[in-house]
Amino acid sequence: MSAPVKCPICKKPTNPTHKPFCSERCQQVDLGRWLKGNYVVPGRPEDDSEQLPDADDHA
């Protein structure tokens, strides 16, 4: 038998309605962390030569 899944924010048991969180509050806390930039998905380092030209450059 597997261990019960815990909310990644407060560590309480998850609620199927808000899975993988325990409540709407924890869902909102997590969303706020994403929006503030606390969580980052790793990617390649930016290279200036690969950036798309600005719309102003087409004039």
N, C-alpha and C positions, 0 to 999 in steps of 0.2 A: 504494500500500500504506500502511496506517495504522501509526502508531507503536505499539509494544507498550504495553499498559496497565500502569501501575505502581501498587503498593500505596500508598494514601493515607497510611499510617502511616510505613512505612520506606523507601518508594520502590523496593523490589525488584520484579521482575516478578511479576505475579499468578499464582496457582495456581487452575486451574478448580474445584478442590474447595472453595476458600475465597473465590472471587471476590466482591467486588472486592479482596480482601486476598491476601497471599501465604501466610499461615499462620493457624492457630487463635489463636496468640498475638496477632497484630495484630487479629483479630476481637474478642478480649477487651479489648484496649486501647481500641479504638473504643467498644465497649459501655460500658466504665467511664467514658469521657469523656462519653457521653450521660447516664449515670446521675448523674454528679457535677454536671451542668449546664454543662459546658464548651461544649457545642453548644446553640444555641437556635434554634428555628424562629420567625421574626418573626411577630408578630400585631398586632392592634389594641391600643392602650393600654386598660387596664381602666378602666371607669367604674363607680363605686360604685352608681349607680342601676340598672345592668343586672344586678347580682348577684342570684342566686336567694336567697330567704329561707331561713334556717336552719330545721331541723326543729323547734327549740325555739320558733320564732315562731308555730307553729300551735296552741299551747296555749290 
